[in-house]
């Protein structure tokens, strides 16, 4: 009937509809669910009627629903059936009064189905007495009552276990065991509890059933503490929200804020300390004392130069004030720092005995019998060789200085360190993470074993999610877990080191000489051809060879070509020419300079070149003896020598060289954390003059490209470029070519 199409379209569009249709859900006493079709007048929204009454003629004021009320109702229900197919059953009856619902259909109307119906113009109304306040969380409680020993110290030292149980509450009232059983057995989306209808999450019921069928999950105290800090725990392979209470909450609150002051903890510095601690150092001392007294470890990761050593000496002295914590402190550090530790102890704790357990004739005689509570200093190498002797003694405190030495959990150093018993463990490092988050796991697995779980589970839950997927939630959880055990303050933080002078960092571009350009381009051509033909380890090895060779070309052709000692040096390297200019300026002003290079061979070339120019230098590298290192540091600090050449790997940490007002990075490590540590040899507490940092960068080269990446994406540099050249070994051939191809600068 073509002439009726306009009318049909108008009706279908609902333009003249005089009513709105909704589904009113009713809950029967027999646990049945029914959806009733309800109509509301658009002319007078206060007028309601059931569709059954409209069809039977018993509805009051039917004229208020419009002249085509039945047609409009059927059209709306037809629309509803397209959004939610079960609604179509109402169209099969003489009067669309409603329909009986299955459990699955009722469950659907609690969620997505209701949204689909609303979008089609049909609202769903649940009874007001329906309650949706059923909440569930995990609770960790001791397997055996703690009795009167409820203190946090007893909780951690007792070795007790904690059971996991579900806490299900209706509002603020926890359900009883009988009510939980009824919930599990009901198999319904809506259950009647305490004389009211309650909406039940099927996922919750599934978990409760699994918990009832399996053995109770049991956790150690350190596992429970980790759960309390992150707010979640893994149960049956799933993450479950948990709440802390009792002694667990007491412990969590005591350590959750590392620098928070606790009323029951000592606030002043030890009387035996011959120094006045800065406020942030005193807060660090109180935090370290709190953690070690609880039997927990900690990592003090302040910037280099903020006084980690004096803070640790103060901690040793404070622990001697209590019999339960008194005892000797074993400090494990690089050989280059033995002298510094000894001098600092003699300076700040002159009455405290200190001995070196290093070199020939080393011994620990009388250590256990005496009550001196002194310091024993040893190196990582000696510790590996004498692990059994060190493990036979009872240490009050074990300190790992420059703790990045234990970043590889499978290395012998980390394994031996774990075998030495102590009542407290402290890691000192300015770079808790250099390359990846697995290093963080290794550090914490020594200071606080078990906190981060197994290495495999840590990688699965955190490392992959944070480093690869940039998962913000995983990052927040890891931060909540680690933050109480790691205290990190930076020089730039407000109020930390206001007396420090300004630091200026400048990238100094230099042009390559013709010889350098020729060598650079030839090396790229030769090795890129080989790289494109290789795969796997062989390819990665060639990439490393290429990057290393290019950096050496940028430094000086003589380094790359491994020329003899008599080879000519001036006029062949843009970097060496700029170094001469910088040193001439600094020395003319009677200033002092540190010059860092990652290559000992390049350091030797610079030393010879400067000697030929009449510039007297010191050169510290990995082959320098401990005694000679100390003599060099003293000579430089006394102003006897103005230029100090240093191998970055051997001298990037632990040295106090505040005489220098300039720091020159002749070549870059491509790891900002390592570079900053080297700079901090000069820019640290005790520095009184402004510090200028110069980074020499060959223009248009791979150095230039990486420097740009470091400037633009410091966060990316910290996480991705942290491993230096190795980070680039996975680049595609195209990406690698783009990185290393020499760009002409027009100079």
Beta strands, then each sheet from edge to edge (+ up, - down):
strand 1: 19-27
strand 2: 33-41
strand 3: 48-50
strand 4: 98-101
strand 5: 123-125
strand 6: 134-142
strand 7: 161-170
strand 8: 173-174
strand 9: 190-193
strand 10: 196-199
strand 11: 218-220
strand 12: 232-235
strand 13: 238-243
strand 14: 298-300
strand 15: 329-333
strand 16: 354-356
strand 17: 375-379
strand 18: 397-401
strand 19: 425-428
strand 20: 486-487
strand 21: 503-510
strand 22: 593-597
strand 23: 617-620
strand 24: 643-647
strand 25: 662-665
strand 26: 691-698
sheet 1: 3+ 2- 1+ 5+
sheet 2: 3+ 2- 4+
sheet 3: 8+ 7- 6+ 13+ 12-
sheet 4: 8+ 7- 11+
sheet 5: 9+ 10-
sheet 6: 16+ 17+ 15+ 18+ 19+ 14+ 20+
sheet 7: 21+ 26+ 25+ 22+ 24+ 23+
end
